[in-house]
Amino acid sequence: MLRVIQTSEISRETLRARLSPRSFLDREAEEAAAREIVADVRARGDVAVRECIERFGGPALSELRVSEEEMEAAEGQVSDAFLAAVAAARERIAWFHERCRWQGWQEERDGALLGQIVRPLETVGVLVPATSAPLPSTLLMAVVPARVAGVRQVLVCTSPRPNGSVDPHTLVAARVAGADAVYKAGGVQGVAAMAFGTETIPRVDKIVGPGSLYTVLAKRLVFGHVAVESLPGPSEIVVIADGSADPRYVAADLLSQAEHGEDSLAILLTPDTALAWAVDAEIERQLLRLSRAEVARACLAKGGSAIVTRDLEEAVDLANLAAPEHLELMVRDPDTLLPRIRNAGAILVGAHSSEPVADYVAGPSHILPTSGTARFASPLGVHDFMKITSLVRFDAAALAAVADHVVTLAEAEGLDAHAAAIRIRAGGAP
């Protein structure tokens, strides 16, 4: 199932190709289709949203907003165990993000007061995928940090089920997390509705959350009219393991990402050839028990590899090259490798830091940089829901101390009005 590759037998270019993340971008036909929907929703509002839902096999909706009655009924449709799990996850996510809040500051320098004012965004929209499976955990991972940041209004858009309802697990998660409203408008139409506003769905300041290829392209199309946190691609996992790793654990974690979709990336990097083959055999055994085995098989056939490296140092170098969404360290002494990991959305250290624990309850958001963007991007967090305003307060004496420098720099740039604005305050000719 896994393609076992020896780095000593292939070129760097071949390795790079195997490690290259899948991207949702650069799809001209799909972008054109998304552009048409975005324009239609912008022009016709709710009517276009409803028509788009029906066009792609969804139900005919009389109301786009989930009613309070539906929200209340959802709690009776989920298990007590789910209620407890959602509450525990919300608490741990909130605890983590409370410690990540940005703080404003002010300080005097040479008679001038300088600083930063940190404020939350006013309104945020959260996309919660629901096409292949409901993802209430994604709702928690976005809504809770937004609430910790102090966002005034947090809205959720997700796709309705064929009968016009929204999955009750998603609705329960929305209530526990503190969402203000849930709308039955996922995908491109949901993005467009939140970017421009409709009769029912308010315009937001920022849209966050993953989605299908079309959803991600729509986020790119509306950027500038509204902020977006990222353009997420398919899920990714890279596991660095040595001979001490349990092949059952490695196989299970690779499969945990492979079941997301056939474009996902699932890579094992190890200097131990025996482990590579043992993981391959274990994947075959575990696939027999998975409900999404067909999806996982397609992913591993397309983007699954066991790459046998010369040593752990080479494994780290290749992981940094891949810059994966998730990076697991299943080695005897992970702390020796940790300082050398430069590019990863999340680093999961040790055999029991399985990727699903980070997906659900560890605390950090599981909305992570993908498609190699961990080279420069960060996980979703409270900083995504806050903005900074610079504060500058000069009195006459403070301005006089730097006036010559300002005039010199302005004149060097040929901006005479800039220089004049300073001279006039200094009592000279403008």
N, C-alpha and C positions, 0 to 999 in steps of 0.2 A: 504493500500500500504506500508506505513512504518511499520516496526515491532516496537511496543511500548514496551519498557523494563523498569522495575523498578529495580534500582540497589540494592534496599533492598531485592529483591527476588531472585537474582542470584549470583553466585560465581564470584570472581575476575577473575578466569580463563575464564569463559564464556564471561565476559566483555572484557577481553583482546582479545579474538578471534573475537568478533564483531568489535573491533577497529583496528584489525591488517590490515595494508595496503596490497594491492595486489602487488605482485612482478612479474616482467617479467623473473626473473632468475630461475636457477635450472630446466631447461627444456632440457633434454638430447637429445631427438629426434630433436627438433627444432634447438638446438645448432649444432648438426651434420650437418643439412641441411645448416645452415648459414656458417659453416666452409668450406663446399664444394664450395659454391659460392665464398667466400673470396679467397680461394686458386686458383680457376679458373680465377678470375679477376686479381689476382696478376701475374699469369702465362701468360695470353693471352690478357690482356688489353681491348681495346675498343671492340674487337670481342666478348669477354665473356660478357661484359656489355650489348651489344645489344642483344645477344642470351638470356641472363637472362630476359631482359625486355619482349621479345616475349614469353618466356616460361611461364611467369605468366600473360599472357593475354594482354600485352601491344602492342604498334604498332611497326612496322619495321621502324627503324630510319636510315636515311642516315647520319645525323649529330647529335652529342650529345650536342654540344653547341648551346644555343639559339642565333640566329643571331641578328645583330643590327636592321635589318628590322622588325623582330618579336618584339623586345623591343620597337621600335618606334610605331608600330601599336597598341600595347597593350593600350596605353593611350587613343586612340579613342574608345576603347571597354568597358570602365568603365565610371561610372557616375561622374559628377562634384562633387557630394556629397562625393563619395569615394575618389576622389583626395584631397578634402579638409580635410577629416578625416585622410588620410595617412600623409599629411603634418603636421597636428596638433599633431598626435601621435609621429611622428619623432622628432618634436621640443621638446615635453615634455620628451621623453625618453632621448634625448641628454642632456637636461637641468639637469635632475636627475643625469646622469652618469658623467657629467663634474665635479660634486661635490664629486664623489667617486674615482677620480684618485689617484693612489699611487704616492708619491713623494720620490725621492732619497734623501740621506743626506750624509754628511761627517763631521766628528768631530775629533779633536785631543785629545788623551788621553795618558798621560805619554810619550809624544814625538812621539807616533805612530799615523798615520792617519787611521781612520776606517770609514766605511760607507757602503752604498748600492747604486748600480746603477740600475735604473729601466728602462727597455726597453720594447717596444711592441713586440709581436711575428711578424714574417715575413709574414706568410701565414696561414689563417684560413679557414676552410670549415664549412658551415652552412647547416644542414639538415632541410628541410621544408616539413613536411608531406602533402600529397595531395590525399591519397587513398580514404578516406571517404568524405573529404571536403578540399578545399584549405585553407591554414592557412597563409595568408600574414602577420598577426599580429605576428606570431612566427618569421618570417623573420626579421621584424622590431626590435623585442626584442633581436635578436642576432647580426644583422649586425650593428645597430646603436652603441651599446656599443663597438663593435670591432673598428669601425671608431673613436670613441671618444678616445679609447686607443692608436690609432695611427698605427694599423695594416696596413702593406704595401699593402697586397693583400687579399681581402675577396671574396670567391667563394661560390656559392649557388648550392646545388644539390636537385632536386625535381622530382617527377614522372610526366611523360607526360600524357596527356589525350589520349583517344583512337585514336583521329585523328592525334596524334603526336605533338600537340601544348601544351604549358604550360598555365595554367589559367592566363588570363591577369591581374587579381588583384595581383597575385604573382609577375608578371613581373613589374608592376607599382611600387609595394612596393620595389622591388629590386633596381630600378632606383632611387627612392626617398631616400632610405636608403644609397645608395652609394656602392652597390655590384659591383665588377669588372666583374663578369661573372655569368651566370646561365647555369646549365647543366641539361639535361633531364635524370637523373640517380638517382632516389630515392632509398630507401630501402637498402638492404644488398649490392647491387652492387655499390651504391653511396658511402657507407662507405668504401668499399674495394678500389674503384677507388681513393678516396681522401687520403686513408692511404698509398697506394703504388705508385700511379701515373699511368696514361695510356698515350697513344699517344696523347689524347685530353685533359684529365683532369689532372691538375698538382697535385703533392703530396703536402700535407699541413702539418703544424706543429701541428695543433689541430683541432679536429672535435667536434662541439657542436650542440645541438638540439635534440628534441624528435623524436620518431618514433614508429613503431610497435614492437611487441615482437621480430621478426627476426632482425630488425634494431638495437635494443638495444643489443641483443646478439652479433651482428657483431661488435658493438662498443667495447664490452668487449674483443672480439677475437683480435682486432687490437691494443688494448692498449699496449703500450710499443714500438710499431713501430711508433705510433703517440699518442699525448695526447688526452684525452676526458674529458669533463667537468663533466659528471655524467652518470649514467645508469638509466634514468628515467623510472618510472613505470606508471601505470594508474593514472589519475587525482584524487584528493582528496579534500573534503571540510568538515570541522567541524564547526558547528555554535553553539556558547554558547548563549542562550537567556533566558530571564526571562519573567515574565508576562506582561512587558511593550512592548514586541516585537509585531510587526504586523505579524500575521501568513502568510499574502500574501507575504511579503518580504522574510520571512524565506523559504517558499515553493519555491518561484521563484529562490532563490539562490541555494538551494539544487538541483533543476532541472537543473540549469545552468551547473553544473558539471556532473550530471547523464547523460546528453545527449552526453557526450564525448564517453561513451562506457560502456558496461555492467560490466566491471571489476573496474569501478570507485567506489570511496567510498564517501558516502553522509550521514553524521551523524548530528543529532540534540542532543545537551546536554542541558537539562533544568530541573530546580526543579519544574516546573509548569506542572502538568499533563494535565490540560485543554488546555494549549498551544500545547502540543504534539499532542493531538487529533485534534485540530483545524488546525495545519499544515498538518496533514495527510489528512484531508478532503479537504484542499485547494490544495494540490498536485493533488488529483483526478480531481478537477475542471480545474486546469491549464493544465494538461496533454491533455485535449481535444483540446487545441488550438495549440499544438506543432507538428511541422513536423517530429521531431525525437522522438515522443512519445513512439514508440516501444522500441527503444534503452534505453530511460530513465526508462521505466517500468522494463526492464530486469535488469538494474543497481540497482534500488531500491529494487527489489525482492531479489537480491543477496547481495548487500552491503549497503542497506539503513536501518537506525534505528533512532528511537526517544528514547533516553535513559533518563529516568526520574531520576534525581539525588536527593540525600538528600538535597543538597544546592548548591550554586554556587561554593563554595570551592571544593566540590567533582567534579563538572563539569570541573574546571580548572585542577585538578589532572588527570582526564581522558583525557583531551585534550593534556596535556604534555605526557601522555603515548602513545597516537596515533601519536604525532609529525607530524601533517598533513601538506600537501602542502599549503592549505589555511585555515586560522582560522578567523572566523568572531565573533565579540563581539556585540551582539544586546541586551544590558542590560541598565538599568537606569543610571548606573555610571561605564562606561567601564574603566575609568582611575584607579579605585581601583583594577581591575583585571589585567590590563596590565603589571605591574611589576612582576606578578607571572607567566606569560607565558614564559616558557623557550624554548619550542620546537615547532617551526612553520616556514614554509618557508616564509609566508607573514601573517601579522596580519592586519585585516581590521576592523577598529574601528568605531562603530556607524551604525545606520540604513541605512544611505545613502552611506556608503562605500561598495557598492555591489561588489561582486567578479568580474563581468564583467568589471567594470571601471578599476580595476587593470589589467585585462587581456589585455586591449586595450590602454588606454590613460593616466593612472595615472603617469607613469614614470619609476618605477622599472620594471625590466624584469619579464615577466610572466613565464620564464623558471626557475622553482623552484625545490628544493629537494622534492622527493616523497619517497614512500615505507618506511616511518619512518626515512629516512636519515636526516631529519631536526634536529635530535639529534646532528648531527656533521657537517652537510653540509650547504652551503649558496646558495642564489639565484645566477643565472648567472649575472655577472657584468663586469666592466672594468678590475677587477683583474684577470679574466679568460683569458684575452688577453694580459697580461703583465708578465714579468719575472724579477726576482731580481738576480743580481750578487753581491756577497760580495766583498768589496774593503778593502785590507789590505796593508799598507805601513809602514814598520819599517826601521829606520836607525840603525846604529851601536849602538848608545847609548840606543835607545828604546829596541833593542834586548837584550843588556846586562842586562837591568833591569829585564827581565823575563826569561833569559836563564836557570838559575838553576831550575826554576819551570818546564820548558819544558823538560829538561833532566830527572828530577825526574819522571815525568809522563810517559815519553817514556820508561824509564828503568822498571817502574812498569808493563808496558804492554809487556815487552820483545822485544821491537822494537829498537834494537841497532842502526840501520841506522838512525832512527829519531834523536836519541840522538847525534850521530856523526855529523849530519848535523848542529847541533847547536854548538857543541864544536869546530868544525873547524873554525867557524866564530868568536868564542870567543878567538881564538889564541891558544887553547889547542890541545892536541892530539886527532885525530878523533876516 
